[in-house]
Amino acid sequence: MIDTTIDSKALIKALKTFPKNIQKNVVKGALRASAKQTLKELKATSPLRYGNLKKSWSIVARKQRVSNLIKVTITNKNKKYNGFYANFIEYGTSKIPPEPFMRPALIKTAPECVNQAREYLKLRIDKEILKAKGL
C-alpha cells in the first residue's frame, strides 16, 4: 500500500475561501490526479507471473475521522481482483526472494506526482473561482 498526503498551510488558507464541500473535492481530486501516475507505473511494473496482481491496483480516497486529513491510497484490493500477495512479492518470504516493484514505482513517479497535483489545483481553483463569479 502506498499513501500520498498533502499538508500545506498555504494551500489550506487559499482553499478556505471556498465552501467546505468544494474544499474537500478539490483536494481529493488533486491527490487522485497525483496518484494516477504512480498507479500507471505500478500496473506497468507489476510482475506478470503472479496472477491478477496487475489488475488489482486501484485508487481509494478516504477522509480520516480524527482530523480534516484526506488520504488517498493506492491499494491492491479492489472488488473484482485481490492482489493480497503484493507484499510477499515486494519484500519476499522465507521461500521467495524479494522482487521490489512498488517502491521503485513510487520513487520514479514522486516528482511527477507533485507536478500533477499542482497542475490540477491550479486548473480546479481557477474553475471554481469562475463558477463562483457566475461565468
C-alpha positions in Angstrom: 0.0 0.0 0.0 1.3 3.4 -1.0 -0.1 6.6 0.7 0.0 10.2 -0.6 -0.7 13.1 1.7 -0.5 16.8 1.1 -0.5 19.0 4.2 0.3 22.7 3.4 -0.8 25.7 5.4 -0.8 28.0 2.4 -2.9 25.6 0.4 -5.4 25.3 3.3 -5.5 29.1 3.6 -6.3 29.5 -0.1 -8.9 26.8 -0.1 -10.7 28.3 3.0 -12.3 30.9 0.7 -14.4 28.1 -0.8 -17.3 26.2 0.9 -16.3 23.0 2.7 -17.6 20.6 0.1 -15.7 22.3 -2.6 -12.5 22.4 -0.5 -12.8 18.6 0.1 -13.5 17.9 -3.6 -10.6 20.0 -4.9 -8.1 18.5 -2.5 -9.3 14.9 -3.1 -9.2 15.5 -6.9 -5.6 16.8 -6.6 -4.5 13.8 -4.6 -6.2 11.4 -7.0 -4.6 13.1 -10.0 -1.2 12.8 -8.4 -1.8 9.1 -7.6 -2.7 8.2 -11.2 0.9 8.5 -12.3 2.0 6.0 -9.7 -0.9 3.7 -10.4 0.0 3.7 -14.1 3.7 2.8 -13.2 2.6 0.1 -10.8 0.4 -1.5 -13.4 3.3 -1.4 -15.9 5.9 -2.9 -13.5 3.8 -5.5 -11.6 5.3 -8.9 -12.3 3.1 -10.7 -14.8 3.6 -14.2 -13.5 1.6 -13.5 -10.3 -2.0 -13.8 -11.5 -4.2 -10.8 -11.1 -1.8 -8.5 -9.4 -1.6 -6.1 -12.3 -5.4 -5.8 -12.4 -5.8 -5.5 -8.7 -4.4 -2.0 -8.3 -6.8 0.9 -7.7 -7.0 4.3 -6.1 -9.1 4.8 -2.9 -9.8 8.2 -1.3 -10.8 8.4 2.4 -11.4 11.2 4.9 -9.8 10.5 8.3 -12.2 10.6 11.3 -9.8 12.2 13.7 -8.7 15.2 11.6 -9.5 17.0 8.3 -6.9 14.9 6.6 -7.8 13.4 3.3 -5.9 10.2 2.5 -5.5 8.8 -1.0 -4.2 5.2 -1.1 -3.2 3.1 -4.0 -4.3 -0.4 -2.9 -4.2 -3.8 -4.4 -7.6 -4.9 -3.1 -10.4 -3.9 -5.4 -13.8 -5.6 -5.7 -13.0 -7.9 -8.6 -9.4 -8.8 -8.1 -7.5 -9.3 -4.9 -3.7 -9.0 -5.0 -3.2 -9.6 -1.3 0.2 -11.2 -2.1 1.8 -8.0 -3.3 3.7 -7.5 -0.1 5.1 -11.1 -0.3 6.5 -10.3 -3.7 7.8 -6.8 -2.7 9.5 -7.9 0.5 9.9 -11.6 -0.1 9.2 -14.5 2.3 11.2 -17.3 3.7 10.9 -19.2 0.4 10.6 -16.4 -2.1 13.3 -13.8 -2.7 12.1 -10.1 -2.7 11.2 -8.5 -6.1 10.7 -4.8 -5.3 8.4 -3.1 -7.8 6.2 -0.9 -5.6 8.9 1.2 -4.0 10.7 1.8 -7.3 7.5 2.8 -8.9 6.8 5.4 -6.2 10.4 6.7 -6.3 10.2 7.0 -10.1 6.9 8.9 -10.1 7.2 11.1 -7.0 8.3 14.3 -8.7 5.7 13.9 -11.4 3.0 13.3 -8.7 3.7 16.6 -7.1 3.6 18.4 -10.5 0.3 16.7 -11.4 -1.3 17.7 -8.0 0.0 21.3 -8.6 -1.4 21.5 -12.1 -4.8 20.0 -11.0 -5.0 22.5 -8.2 -4.3 25.5 -10.5 -6.9 24.4 -13.0 -9.6 23.4 -10.4 -9.2 26.5 -8.3 -9.5 28.7 -11.3 -12.6 26.8 -12.4 -14.2 27.2 -9.0 -13.5 30.9 -9.0 -15.1 31.3 -12.4 -18.1 29.2 -11.2 -18.4 31.4 -8.1 -18.4 34.6 -10.2 -21.1 33.0 -12.4 -19.1 32.9 -15.6 
